[in-house]
């Protein structure tokens, strides 16, 4: 049974530094989402909070109905409580909304927010985490990425990256930024967003966390493509690389890929990954893959955030199809060799 049939409420996490245009994007979504009622959860009301003129405020209550039928609430306690209150009110018919957008503070690590949806059974019964969107401010990105690890983490977590304020920066800088972001997170599509003008199809129902659907929307996930940079950045030394500037910043958020055409021994893999997340979990931002496992004729779709991971059976391998595993790791200073050798050691 698909998640839609189970009536789960889709959730989108919106992250990005102060001034990156999260609120502009949100306001636009709230006015454009024709026929959809959205509940917005603000991790804090910053200076750039959603214009209170669209709020019909009853400040005692932390959940506020907006004129356009959407709902807005501030997190007073923790996210879990807020989500469970919203779901309860929706079940009782006190509130109507079709989806939730969580806007995190500028410096927040989206990891724990995402983990809430894996970890808590009650939350998992009501909500489906759809994706993490990260806004990157083209004007300040270079400085923020150089000096703030939180900014680099947000890039590592993203399922989709929006570059805002691109019109204020010359094209070569945007190009360099796009290349840098690609090294940090090769799996997140990037798009320039002018003043929050982004098609809703690029914001909602991306299924970045929906394990089974991952393959439908990303058919090239298993093809080695030029963007994987997984051969120790062969081209960094100037051969066939027209981006001489891009390796000036050796960012601590990086990605690498494990590939193999031999099947995994499921028990070994589980033990190894279990041990790895005990040690490196806080530095493991996102890891996901399609795995060829011994003992099943289906591909196994796997992903994790920090210490929490989950897997799902995907479509069957087709007759004559070449079976292979591919797993991408995105994290902070992860020991690439240890991880790659460890994965190799789990093959049957």
C-alpha positions as CSV (number, residue, x, y, z in Angstrom):
1,X,0.0,0.0,0.0
2,X,1.5,3.3,-1.0
3,X,1.9,6.1,1.6
4,X,-0.7,8.2,-0.2
5,X,-3.3,5.5,0.4
6,X,-2.3,5.4,4.1
7,X,-3.3,9.0,4.2
8,X,0.0,10.2,5.6
9,X,0.6,13.9,5.6
10,X,3.6,14.9,3.5
11,X,6.2,17.1,5.2
12,X,8.8,19.4,3.6
13,X,11.8,20.8,5.6
14,X,13.0,24.2,4.4
15,X,16.4,25.2,5.5
16,X,19.0,27.9,4.6
17,X,20.8,30.7,6.2
18,X,19.1,33.9,7.3
19,X,18.5,36.2,4.4
20,X,18.6,33.3,1.9
21,X,15.0,33.9,1.0
22,X,13.2,31.1,2.8
23,X,10.4,33.4,3.8
24,X,10.0,34.8,0.3
25,X,9.7,31.3,-1.0
26,X,7.3,30.3,1.7
27,X,5.0,33.3,1.1
28,X,4.9,32.5,-2.5
29,X,4.1,28.9,-1.8
30,X,1.3,29.9,0.5
31,X,-0.3,32.2,-2.0
32,X,0.3,29.9,-5.0
33,X,-0.7,26.5,-3.5
34,X,-4.0,26.5,-5.2
35,X,-6.5,24.4,-3.4
36,X,-3.9,23.1,-1.0
37,X,-4.0,24.0,2.7
38,X,-0.5,24.1,4.2
39,X,0.5,24.1,7.9
40,X,3.7,26.0,8.4
41,X,5.8,25.2,11.4
42,X,8.3,27.9,12.3
43,X,11.3,26.8,14.3
44,X,11.5,30.3,15.7
45,X,10.0,33.6,14.6
46,X,13.1,35.4,13.4
47,X,13.3,38.9,12.1
48,X,12.1,37.6,8.8
49,X,9.0,35.8,10.0
50,X,6.0,35.3,7.8
51,X,4.2,38.6,7.6
52,X,1.8,38.8,10.5
53,X,-0.6,40.7,8.3
54,X,-1.5,37.4,6.7
55,X,-2.0,36.0,10.2
56,X,-5.2,36.2,12.2
57,X,-3.4,36.2,15.4
58,X,-4.5,34.7,18.7
59,X,-1.2,34.8,20.4
60,X,-2.1,32.7,23.4
61,X,-2.5,29.8,21.1
62,X,0.6,28.8,19.2
63,X,-1.4,27.6,16.2
64,X,-2.7,30.5,14.1
65,X,-5.1,30.3,11.2
66,X,-4.2,32.4,8.3
67,X,-6.6,34.3,6.0
68,X,-5.8,32.0,3.1
69,X,-6.9,28.9,5.1
70,X,-3.4,27.8,5.9
71,X,-2.2,27.3,9.5
72,X,1.0,28.7,11.1
73,X,2.5,27.6,14.4
74,X,5.7,28.3,16.4
75,X,7.5,25.6,18.1
76,X,7.2,26.3,21.9
77,X,8.1,22.8,23.0
78,X,9.7,20.3,20.7
79,X,8.9,19.5,17.2
80,X,7.4,16.1,18.1
81,X,4.8,17.7,20.4
82,X,3.9,20.3,17.8
83,X,3.4,17.7,15.1
84,X,1.4,15.4,17.3
85,X,-0.9,18.3,18.3
86,X,-1.4,19.3,14.7
87,X,-2.2,15.7,13.7
88,X,-4.7,15.4,16.6
89,X,-6.5,18.6,15.7
90,X,-6.6,17.5,12.1
91,X,-8.1,14.1,13.0
92,X,-10.8,15.8,15.1
93,X,-11.6,18.2,12.2
94,X,-10.5,21.3,14.1
95,X,-7.8,22.1,11.6
96,X,-7.7,21.4,7.9
97,X,-4.4,21.1,6.1
98,X,-3.0,18.9,3.3
99,X,0.7,19.1,4.0
100,X,3.3,20.6,6.4
101,X,6.3,22.8,5.8
102,X,8.8,23.1,8.6
103,X,11.0,26.2,8.3
104,X,14.2,25.7,10.4
105,X,16.3,28.5,11.8
106,X,19.2,29.7,9.8
107,X,21.8,27.9,11.7
108,X,19.9,24.7,12.5
109,X,21.1,21.2,11.5
110,X,18.2,19.7,9.6
111,X,19.3,16.2,10.7
112,X,17.4,16.0,14.0
113,X,14.3,17.5,12.4
114,X,14.5,14.7,9.7
115,X,15.2,12.0,12.3
116,X,12.0,12.8,14.2
117,X,10.1,11.2,11.3
118,X,12.1,8.0,11.4
119,X,12.4,7.7,15.1
120,X,9.0,8.3,16.5
121,X,6.3,5.7,15.8
122,X,3.4,8.1,16.5
123,X,4.8,10.7,14.1
124,X,5.6,8.0,11.5
125,X,2.0,6.9,11.6
126,X,0.7,10.4,10.7
127,X,3.4,11.9,8.6
128,X,5.6,11.1,5.6
129,X,8.9,13.1,5.3
130,X,9.0,14.1,1.7
131,X,12.2,16.1,1.3
132,X,14.7,18.6,2.6
133,X,15.0,21.8,0.5
134,X,18.1,24.0,1.1
135,X,18.3,27.6,0.0
136,X,21.7,29.0,-0.8
137,X,22.2,32.7,-1.0
138,X,24.4,33.3,-4.1
139,X,25.7,36.7,-2.7
140,X,26.9,35.3,0.7
141,X,27.4,31.6,-0.1
142,X,31.1,31.7,-0.6
143,X,31.8,33.3,2.8
144,X,29.1,31.2,4.6
145,X,30.4,28.0,3.1
146,X,34.0,28.9,4.0
147,X,33.3,29.9,7.5
148,X,30.2,28.1,8.7
149,X,29.9,24.4,9.0
150,X,26.2,24.7,9.5
151,X,25.9,26.1,6.0
152,X,27.9,23.2,4.6
153,X,25.8,20.7,6.5
154,X,22.6,22.2,5.1
155,X,24.0,21.6,1.6
156,X,24.9,18.0,2.5
157,X,21.4,17.2,3.7
158,X,19.5,18.6,0.8
159,X,17.3,16.7,-1.6
160,X,16.9,19.8,-3.7
161,X,19.1,23.0,-3.7
162,X,17.8,26.4,-4.7
163,X,20.3,29.2,-5.4
164,X,18.7,32.6,-4.5
165,X,19.8,36.1,-5.4
166,X,21.7,34.8,-8.5
167,X,20.8,37.9,-10.4
168,X,23.1,39.9,-8.1
169,X,26.2,37.8,-8.9
170,X,28.1,37.4,-12.2
171,X,27.5,34.1,-14.0
172,X,31.1,32.8,-13.4
173,X,30.5,33.0,-9.7
174,X,27.3,31.1,-9.9
175,X,29.0,28.5,-12.0
176,X,31.8,28.1,-9.4
177,X,29.2,27.9,-6.6
178,X,27.2,25.2,-8.5
179,X,30.3,23.2,-9.0
180,X,31.3,23.4,-5.4
181,X,27.8,22.4,-4.2
182,X,27.9,19.5,-6.6
183,X,31.1,18.2,-5.0
184,X,29.5,18.4,-1.5
185,X,26.2,16.9,-2.6
186,X,26.1,15.3,-6.1
187,X,22.6,13.9,-5.6
188,X,20.6,17.1,-5.0
189,X,19.4,18.8,-8.2
190,X,20.2,22.6,-8.2
191,X,18.0,25.3,-9.4
192,X,18.2,29.1,-9.5
193,X,15.2,30.6,-7.7
194,X,14.4,34.3,-8.5
195,X,12.5,35.9,-5.6
196,X,11.0,32.6,-4.6
197,X,9.5,32.0,-8.0
198,X,9.8,28.2,-8.1
199,X,7.2,25.8,-9.5
200,X,5.4,23.9,-6.8
201,X,6.3,20.7,-8.6
202,X,10.0,21.5,-7.6
203,X,9.0,21.9,-4.0
204,X,6.4,19.4,-3.1
205,X,6.2,15.6,-3.6
206,X,9.8,15.2,-4.5
207,X,10.0,12.0,-2.6
208,X,13.6,12.4,-1.5
209,X,12.9,10.2,1.5
210,X,10.3,7.9,0.0
211,X,12.5,4.9,-0.5
212,X,10.6,3.1,-3.2
213,X,9.8,6.0,-5.3
214,X,13.4,7.1,-5.4
215,X,14.1,5.0,-8.5
216,X,11.2,6.3,-10.5
217,X,12.2,9.9,-10.2
218,X,16.0,9.2,-10.5
219,X,16.5,6.5,-13.1
220,X,20.1,7.4,-13.5
221,X,20.8,6.7,-9.8
222,X,22.5,3.4,-10.8
223,X,24.4,4.8,-13.7
224,X,27.9,6.0,-13.0
225,X,27.7,9.6,-14.2
226,X,30.3,12.2,-14.6
227,X,29.0,14.1,-11.6
228,X,29.8,11.4,-9.1
229,X,33.5,12.4,-8.8
230,X,34.0,9.1,-7.1
231,X,37.4,8.2,-8.5
232,X,39.3,10.4,-6.0
233,X,38.6,13.4,-8.1
234,X,40.8,12.3,-11.0
235,X,40.2,15.5,-12.8
236,X,41.3,17.9,-10.1
237,X,44.8,18.1,-11.4
238,X,43.6,20.1,-14.4
239,X,43.2,17.3,-16.9
240,X,40.0,17.7,-18.9
241,X,38.6,20.0,-16.2
242,X,37.4,23.5,-17.2
243,X,36.8,24.5,-13.6
244,X,40.3,25.4,-12.4
245,X,38.9,27.2,-9.4
246,X,36.8,24.6,-7.9
247,X,39.2,22.7,-5.7
248,X,40.5,25.7,-3.9
249,X,38.1,25.0,-1.1
250,X,38.5,21.6,0.2
251,X,35.2,21.5,2.0
252,X,34.7,19.1,5.0
253,X,31.3,18.1,3.6
254,X,32.0,15.6,0.8
255,X,30.4,12.7,-0.9
256,X,31.7,9.5,-2.3
257,X,30.2,6.4,-3.8
258,X,30.6,2.7,-3.2
259,X,29.8,0.4,-6.2
260,X,30.0,-3.3,-6.6
261,X,28.5,-6.0,-8.9
262,X,28.9,-8.7,-6.2
263,X,26.0,-9.2,-3.8
264,X,26.1,-8.2,-0.1
265,X,25.8,-10.6,2.8
266,X,22.8,-8.9,4.6
267,X,23.9,-9.8,8.1
268,X,27.5,-8.6,7.6
269,X,26.3,-5.3,6.0
270,X,23.9,-4.7,8.9
271,X,26.6,-5.3,11.5
272,X,29.1,-3.1,9.6
273,X,26.7,-0.1,9.1
274,X,25.4,-0.5,12.7
275,X,29.0,-0.2,14.0
276,X,29.9,2.7,11.6
277,X,26.9,4.9,12.7
278,X,27.8,4.3,16.3
279,X,31.1,6.0,15.7
280,X,30.5,8.4,12.8
281,X,26.7,9.0,13.0
282,X,26.8,12.7,13.9
283,X,29.1,13.3,10.9
284,X,27.0,11.2,8.5
285,X,24.5,13.6,6.9
286,X,22.8,11.5,4.3
287,X,23.6,8.1,2.9
288,X,21.4,6.2,0.4
289,X,21.7,3.5,-2.1
290,X,20.3,0.7,-4.2
291,X,21.7,-2.6,-3.1
292,X,22.1,-6.0,-4.6
293,X,21.5,-8.4,-1.7
294,X,22.0,-12.1,-1.5
295,X,18.8,-14.0,-0.8
296,X,16.3,-11.6,-2.5
297,X,15.3,-11.2,-6.1
298,X,14.4,-7.5,-5.4
299,X,16.7,-4.6,-5.1
300,X,17.0,-3.2,-1.6
301,X,16.7,0.5,-1.2
302,X,18.5,2.0,1.7
303,X,18.9,5.3,3.3
304,X,19.9,7.0,6.5
305,X,20.3,10.3,8.3
306,X,22.9,10.5,11.1
307,X,22.5,7.4,13.3
308,X,19.1,6.4,11.9
309,X,18.7,4.2,8.8
310,X,16.0,2.3,7.1
311,X,15.6,0.0,4.2
312,X,12.8,-1.1,1.9
313,X,12.4,-3.7,-0.8
314,X,12.3,-2.1,-4.2
315,X,11.3,-3.5,-7.7
316,X,12.6,-6.9,-8.8
317,X,15.7,-7.1,-10.8
318,X,14.7,-7.7,-14.4
319,X,15.7,-10.9,-16.2
320,X,19.0,-10.2,-17.9
321,X,19.5,-6.9,-15.9
322,X,23.0,-6.4,-14.5
323,X,22.7,-6.5,-10.8
324,X,24.8,-4.0,-8.9
325,X,25.0,-2.0,-5.7
326,X,25.6,1.7,-5.5
327,X,25.6,3.7,-2.3
328,X,26.4,7.3,-1.9
329,X,27.7,8.7,1.4
330,X,27.5,12.5,2.2
331,X,29.2,13.6,5.4
332,X,31.7,15.6,7.3
333,X,35.3,14.4,7.1
334,X,34.2,10.8,6.8
335,X,37.0,8.2,6.5
336,X,36.4,7.2,2.9
337,X,38.9,4.3,2.9
338,X,37.5,2.7,6.1
339,X,34.0,2.9,4.7
340,X,34.8,1.6,1.3
341,X,36.9,-1.2,2.5
342,X,34.3,-2.1,5.2
343,X,31.6,-2.2,2.5
344,X,33.8,-4.4,0.4
345,X,34.2,-6.7,3.3
346,X,30.5,-7.2,3.6
347,X,30.1,-8.7,0.1
348,X,29.1,-12.3,-0.1
